[in-house]
């Protein structure tokens, strides 16, 4: 993400992140017009005025006719600037519009409750982008601790984790776990037990009478491996017969149309009556395609989505596994603040939180004779 944001990127920012960006953008400048700020942030002038009013109430900016400027000396109140400054927790996440907003909200609320400030930077799932955003915050002295969700697979990812653990500020991995150093020491982290969440989904479907329970996971998600492990563990423990296990393209990729038809064909061929689908977007799209092919959900095929971002808006509303996203963000901030308070005297902590299952209309008892899923396929 560029330092001067585009409308798409900044439109998804939370209020605290917008105000933080506004303070940084005003530093070293004179008066900026409200309309100019709204345009480059990709929000409405009303939103900017609301942020400006909040900052003015804190004595950090002052309003002038049609614009705003930084109060003289207020730059010392920016994160990491000046003695006795409010503790600033940097956060680098791979997405600002799916899964992560709730994690960010949890972190933001925990920071505010503890008189700290959250400094948010959006990145991607690429090693170089995550490092770039972390380097910006550390190099500018903007943060006292860092929360980060880095890639963890591959040689470059391992090098990134080693670099992060060597930083002079405390680092907490968010929705990731990793080891580093010659003795493979664990890095401080908080994550969801996604394998246990997948097990929960399988056991729910098993309890509803399903025996051939398949799995669909997105190839683009770093969580897919854990979901797959949980599915394997549950199906083995319950001694279930073979069922489709399919790695698919993301729903927005060209290969998705072919993959979803392949999944439905395999369910028909193998007599599968239920699927666990990661993530929500793939699950919703799969249910739509099933309907087009005359496959009833849940009558012919029960579906459990994994993530619970948009599952409740599907038709029918999808039963879903919900990771504790809000608690993940809050716990990460508490770990960072505790490390700041106690330094190396406190042992490294690895916190693992459990998901919950929300039952909706997409899971039910299997039909007596599974319908062939050929439907209207060309």
N, C-alpha and C positions, 0 to 999 in steps of 0.2 A: 504494500500500500504506500502510495506516495505521501509526502508530508503535506502537500496541498491536496485535499481530498476531492474526489469526484462525487457526483450526486448519488450514484448507486452505492458506493462504499459508505459514505457518511450518513445516508438516509437511514441506515440500520443501527446507528450508534445509540447507545443509551444516554440519558441526560447527563450523567456524571462524566462520561467520556467526551461528549460534545463540549461541556464547559471546560474540561481540561485542555482540549484542543484549542478552544477559543483563547484561553489564557496564554498558551504557548504562541499562538499566532499573533496576539497583540504585543507580545514582548518585543521591544526594539522598534515598534511602529508607532505612528501617531494615531489619528482618528480613523476608524474603519466604519464604513456605512453598513447599516443593518442589511440592506438589500444585497450588498456585495458579499457579506458573510453568508447569508441565506443561499445565494447562488452557488458558492464554492462548497458549502456543506451539503447541498442537496436537500434542504429543508425549507419550511415556510418562514417568512419574516416573523410571523407570530411566535413560532418556536424559538427563534433567535432572541426575540424580545423577552420571552419568558426566562431563557438562560441568562440573559444580561441582567434582568431584574434580580435573579438569585445571586449572581456574582456581585452586583452592586450592594445587595443586602449584607454581604460578607465584607464589604469595603475593599474589594479587589479591583473593581472597574468603576468608571463613572460614565453616566449617560450624557451625551451631548445631542444637539439637534440632528436627528436622523442617523446618529451613529453612536460609537462607544470607544473608549480608550482605557488603557491600563492606568490604574492609580499609581502615582509616583511612589516607588519603594515596594509596590506589591509583588514584584518579581521575586522578592525574598521569600514570599509565601508559596511559590511554586515548589513541587516535590523535590526534595534533596537539595534545596538552595538555602543556605544560611543556617546558623546554629539554632538548635531547638525547633527546627521545622517539623511540621506534621509528618509522621512516618508515611512514606509512599511505597505502595506495593505495585510493582509492574506486573502486567499480565499479557502474555502473548498466546493468542488462540488461533486455530487454523480456519475458523469460519465465524462470521458475525450474523449469519442468517439461518443456521440450522443447528440444532442441538445445543450449541454453545451459548446463546443468549440467556438461557436459564442458569447456566453455570456462572456466567458473568454477573447476573443479578444476585446470586447467592454471595459471590465474592464482594460485590459492591456494598450490599447490606452489612456484611460482616465487617468490612473496612470502616464504614460509617459508624457502626455501633462501637467500634474500638478507637474512635478518633483518628483514623488513618485515612489515606486517600488512595484510590485505585487509579492507576495509569494504564489505560488499555491500548493495545496495539493489535490489529488484525494481521494475520500472516496467511499461510497456506499449509499444505502438507509437504512442502519442499524444504529440504535441509537449509539451503542457502537463504531462503526467505525468513525462516525462523531465526537463523543466526543474525541476519541483517537487523531485524526488529529488536532482538535482545541487545545487540551491540549498540544500537542507537540509544536505548535507554540507559545502559551501563556507561557508555562513553560520555553521555551528556550529564551524568550525575543526577539523573531525574528520579532514580528509585533507590530504595534501601534494601529491597528484597525482590525476588522475581518468581512469578508463577508462570509455568510454560508447559505447553502440550507439544513436545517435539516428536518427529518421527523416531522410531526406535529400532527399525529393522534395516540391516545393511551396514557396510563399513562406514559410509559417510555419516549415518545416524549415530553410530557408536562414537565416532570422533566428535560429533556435536555434543553428545551427552558428557563426554570427557571434558570438553571445553566449558560446558555449563557448570560442572561440578568444581572447576578450578577458579571460578569467578570469586571476587572478593565479597560478594553479597550472598545471603542465603538463597538457595534455589529449591523450589518445590515443584515436582512434576505433577501435572493435573491430567487425570484420566490416562495416565501412563505409569509404567514401572520400569525400572532399569537398574543395571549394575554398572560399576565403573571402576577403573584402576586395576593394578596388577593382581589384587586379591579379590576382585569382583565384588566390591562392597556395594551395598544397596544405597540408592539415592532416595532422599526424602520424597514421599509421594502420597497422593490420595487418588484412589480410582474405584470404579465400580467393578464388582465381581460379575462380569458379563457372562461367564460360563455358568454360574449359578442361575443367572436370569434366564438363560436358554433352557436349563434343566427345569426351571419353574414352568416354562411354557409347555414343554413336553409332558410334564406330569399333569398339568391342567388338562391337556387334550386326552391323555390316557384316562384320566378320571371321568371324562365325558364319553368314554367308550371307544375312542379311536385307537387303532393298533398300528396301522401303517401311517407313520407320521414323518413327512418329508421335511427337508431343510432347503431354503433358498437364501444365499448370502451374496451381498454385493462385493465384487472384486475390488472396488475402489475404497472400501472402508478398512481402517486399521483395527476395527473391532471384530471383523468377521472371523478371524482365527479363534478368538475366545468363544464366540457364539457357537462355532462349529465344535469346539472341544466339549462344551456343555451338552450339546445335542448328542454327540457320540456317547458321552458318559451316561446320560439318561436313558437312551435307547438300549444301551448294553445292560444297564442295571435292571431295566424293566423287561429285558429279553424280548424286545420287539422285532418283528420280521423286517427284512430289507425294505427301504423306501427311498424315493429320489433324494439325492444330495447334489445340489446344483450351484455352481459358482456362476453368477450372472454379471453382465455389464450393468452399470448404473442406469437408472430408468431414463436419463436424459441422453444417453449415448446411442449411436446408431444401432448397435448390436442388441439393444434391449428387446425390440420387437420380435426378433428371432428367438431370443432366450426365453421370453415369457411363454411363447407358444411351445417351445421344447419342454418347459416345466409342466405345462398342462397336459401335453402328450404323455410324458412319463408318468404323471399321476394316473391317467387313464390306463396305461399299459400295466402298471404295477399295482393298481387297485388302492392307491393312497387316498385317504379320506381327509387328511389334515396336513397343513404346512405351517412351519415357523419361518417367517420371512423377515430378513434384516436388509434394509431398514423400512420405516414407514412408507417412504415414497415408492419403493418397489412393491410393497404390499398393497397399497392403494391402486397402483397401476395394474398389478396382477389381478386383483378382484374385478376391476373394470373390464379387463380382457376376458376373464372367465365368464362374466355376464354376457359379453358379446358372443361367446361360443356356446351359450346355453348351459353353462355350468353354474348351478345354484350355490350361493354362499349364504348360510352354512349347510344347506340341505345336502349338496353333493361334496362340498369341500369346505372344511373349517379352516380358518386362517387366524394366526396370532402374529401381529406385527411386533417388531422390536425397535423401540425408541420412544414411542408415544409422543411424537411431535404433532402429527396431523391425523392420527388414526381415528380419532373420535369424529372427524368430519366426513369420513368415507360413507358410502352406502353399500351395505349396512355398516354402522359404526363398528370398528375393528377392536376386538380384544387385543390388548397390548401389554408388553413388558415395559415398565417405566423405570429407567435408571434414576438414581437420586441426584439429579443434576444440580439443583439448588444447594443441597447439602454438600456436594463435591466442592463447589466454589467457596462456600463459607468455611469448610474445613481447611481448604488450602490456605486461606488468609490466616486462620488461627495458627496453623503450623508455622507459617512465615513469621508472624508476630512473636510467637513463642521462641522461635530460634533467635530473633533479634534481641529478645529479652535475656536469654540464657546462654547464647553463643554455643561454643563447642561442648559445654558442660552437659548438655542434654543429649541422650541417645537419638540416633536417626529413627524416625518413625515412618512406618508404611501402613497407611490406613486403607482398609478395604471395606466398602459399603455395599449393602444389598439392594437389589431392585425389588419392585412390587409388580404384581399382575393385576390389571384392571379388566374385569370381564365385561364384555359388551355383546353385540348381537352376532358376531362372526364366528362364534364357536358353539357347536351343538353336537348332539349325538349323531353318529354317521348314519346315512341312509342304508336301508337293508341291502340294496343292490346298487353299488356305485355307478353313476351314469357315465357313459363314455364321453370324454371331453373333446369331441371332435367339432360339434356345433356347426357354426357357419364359417369355419376356417376355409379360406380359398385354396 
